[in-house]
Amino acid sequence: MAVLSIRMIGDPILRTPAAEVTEFGPELARLIDDMTETMIDVQGAGLAAPQVGIGLQVFTYRVDGDQGHVVNPVLEVGGASQGESDVEGCLSVPGLGSFVDRTDWARVTGRNLAGEEIVVEGTGMLARALQHETDHLRGTLYIDRLEGEDRKNALRAIRSADYNRVTSRTAAERSRSLGSSFIAGAAPPAGRRNGSLGRAR
């Protein structure tokens, strides 16, 4: 297994819908192993294949002791809104975090690395992670779901000259952390509390 480099906002692959996986074999198993190791190394709650430069419909997740992967996921959502229950961040958009409106329940159906059908269902943080990672496979980042002042503030921060230094510093720190641990913290919007998802994805 290997820790992979995580692509940052601005990389076109993060905006490109991922292709369906059609071949299940050793290469896919190796990718999933590497993604899982990378996700654990940066203490993430999930990681999508485009985030490591692979345009395939695969993501890994690790939430509250529940860990796994899904290939070719189909997402269903329902239930009430989670509201401003937690700050959501992204490993590909380091240093930022905001409240994102997600439903409290989600389920994905898909395949495992052997091509067998699987179902992952959850509420709360797991539901949020399933929605966040499926978005990645559609070429959508969490900042696309922000509205009003939250969206303006996030885009303003990303466009600032300082943000290039944030991404460069994060990439350098992750590069040095191969085989060790790196916590990718996401700052909450000004005046708001931080939550566990600030370093989640």
C-alpha positions as a printed Julia matrix, in Angstrom:
201×3 Matrix{Float64}:
   0.0    0.0     0.0
   1.02   3.61   -0.51
  -0.02   7.07    0.61
  -1.12   9.02   -2.45
  -0.92  12.72   -3.25
  -4.24  14.53   -2.84
  -5.29  16.9    -5.61
  -6.19  20.46   -4.63
  -8.96  22.77   -5.77
  -8.1   24.12   -9.21
  -7.14  20.68  -10.54
  -9.52  19.88  -13.45
 -10.04  16.28  -12.35
 -11.97  17.51   -9.31
 -14.51  19.07  -11.69
 -14.78  16.11  -14.08
 -17.49  13.47  -13.53
 -15.84  10.12  -12.81
 -16.25   7.12  -15.1
 -18.03   3.93  -14.09
 -15.74   1.08  -13.05
 -16.07  -1.84  -15.47
 -13.07  -3.98  -14.48
 -12.81  -5.56  -11.04
  -9.4   -6.98  -10.35
  -6.01  -6.45   -8.72
  -5.58  -2.87   -9.98
  -8.88  -1.78   -8.44
  -8.04  -3.59   -5.19
  -4.66  -1.83   -5.08
  -6.31   1.55   -5.67
  -8.77   0.97   -2.83
  -5.98  -0.13   -0.49
  -3.93   2.96   -1.34
  -6.95   5.27   -0.95
  -7.77   3.73    2.42
  -4.19   4.18    3.64
  -4.16   7.77    2.37
  -7.5    8.56    4.04
  -6.23   7.19    7.35
  -2.9    9.0     7.01
  -4.6   12.39    6.71
  -7.29  11.44    9.26
 -10.13  11.9     6.8
 -13.69  10.61    7.01
 -13.69   9.83    3.29
 -11.74  10.04    0.08
 -12.9    9.88   -3.55
 -10.76   8.55   -6.39
 -10.68  11.9    -8.27
  -9.03  13.41   -5.2
  -6.01  11.2    -5.86
  -6.08  11.83   -9.6
  -8.09   8.78  -10.68
 -11.29   9.5   -12.61
 -13.23   6.44  -11.47
 -16.38   6.05   -9.38
 -14.77   4.83   -6.18
 -14.7    6.23   -2.67
 -13.55   5.11    0.74
 -15.02   6.17    4.08
 -14.24   5.92    7.79
 -16.8    7.31   10.24
 -17.22   6.42   13.91
 -15.44   3.08   13.52
 -17.35   2.16   10.34
 -14.88   1.82    7.48
 -15.24   0.62    3.9
 -15.42   1.5     0.23
 -18.04   1.74   -2.52
 -17.58   1.32   -6.27
 -20.11   2.84   -8.7
 -22.31   4.26   -5.91
 -25.93   5.26   -6.44
 -27.07   7.72   -3.78
 -30.46   8.04   -2.1
 -31.17  10.73    0.49
 -34.05  11.52    2.8
 -35.15  12.71    6.18
 -34.8   16.1     7.77
 -32.0   18.53    7.14
 -29.0   18.26    9.47
 -29.0   22.05    9.55
 -25.94  23.71   11.04
 -24.98  20.62   13.01
 -21.34  20.45   11.95
 -18.68  22.14    9.89
 -17.9   20.35    6.65
 -14.44  20.51    5.17
 -12.58  18.83    2.33
  -9.09  17.45    1.93
  -8.98  19.06   -1.53
  -9.97  22.48   -0.16
  -7.62  22.75    2.84
  -7.93  25.36    5.54
 -11.61  26.12    4.95
 -14.84  24.79    6.36
 -18.49  25.74    6.42
 -21.94  24.5     7.32
 -23.48  22.59    4.39
 -27.13  21.61    4.27
 -27.23  17.8     4.07
 -30.08  15.39    4.76
 -29.85  13.35    7.95
 -30.19   9.99    6.15
 -28.4    8.61    3.11
 -27.88   5.27    1.45
 -25.59   4.22   -1.37
 -25.85   1.01   -3.33
 -22.89  -0.12   -5.37
 -20.18  -2.76   -5.59
 -17.19  -3.79   -3.55
 -13.72  -4.45   -4.95
 -14.8   -7.98   -5.95
 -17.81  -6.67   -7.88
 -20.34  -7.88   -5.31
 -23.35  -5.69   -4.57
 -23.19  -3.74   -1.3
 -25.36  -1.23    0.53
 -24.12   1.41    2.98
 -26.73   3.34    4.94
 -26.44   5.81    7.75
 -27.5    8.97    9.5
 -25.65  11.98   10.84
 -21.97  12.12   10.01
 -22.02   8.92    7.92
 -24.91  10.3     5.85
 -22.95  13.51    5.37
 -19.84  11.6     4.29
 -21.79   9.48    1.77
 -23.28  12.62    0.22
 -19.94  14.47    0.2
 -18.02  11.62   -1.47
 -20.73  10.95   -4.05
 -20.62  14.66   -4.93
 -16.89  14.29   -5.64
 -17.65  11.58   -8.19
 -19.99  14.0    -9.96
 -17.36  16.73  -10.13
 -19.0   18.72   -7.32
 -17.2   20.21   -4.32
 -18.9   21.09   -1.05
 -18.31  24.79   -1.7
 -20.71  24.49   -4.66
 -23.51  23.82   -2.18
 -22.89  26.93   -0.1
 -25.29  29.85   -0.33
 -25.36  33.52    0.54
 -22.56  34.94    2.66
 -21.02  31.52    3.27
 -20.5   31.06   -0.46
 -19.18  34.59   -0.95
 -16.74  34.22    1.92
 -15.46  30.84    0.73
 -14.93  32.03   -2.84
 -13.27  35.21   -1.63
 -10.87  33.18    0.52
 -10.03  30.82   -2.36
  -9.35  33.72   -4.74
  -7.05  35.45   -2.29
  -3.29  35.35   -2.79
  -2.91  33.86    0.67
  -4.89  30.76   -0.3
  -2.22  29.67   -2.77
   0.19  29.62    0.14
  -2.26  27.52    2.17
  -2.54  24.86   -0.54
   1.2   24.87   -1.2
   2.0   24.52    2.49
  -0.58  21.73    2.9
   0.82  19.83   -0.07
   4.36  20.16    1.31
   3.31  18.99    4.78
   1.44  16.0     3.36
   4.43  15.11    1.23
   6.63  15.0     4.33
   4.02  12.96    6.22
   4.21   9.85    4.05
   4.03   6.88    6.37
   2.98   9.06    9.31
  -0.02  11.15   10.29
  -1.18  14.59    9.2
  -4.31  16.27   10.51
  -5.95  18.44    7.86
  -7.88  21.0     9.88
 -10.6   23.13    8.35
 -11.36  26.49    9.88
 -15.04  27.25   10.49
 -16.66  30.38    9.06
 -15.96  33.49   11.11
 -17.95  33.52   14.31
 -19.03  29.89   14.06
 -17.93  26.88   16.05
 -15.75  24.15   14.6
 -17.02  20.58   14.32
 -15.63  17.14   13.64
 -16.21  17.35    9.9
 -13.77  20.2     9.62
 -11.06  17.62    8.98
 -13.29  15.0     7.46
 -12.95  14.8     3.77
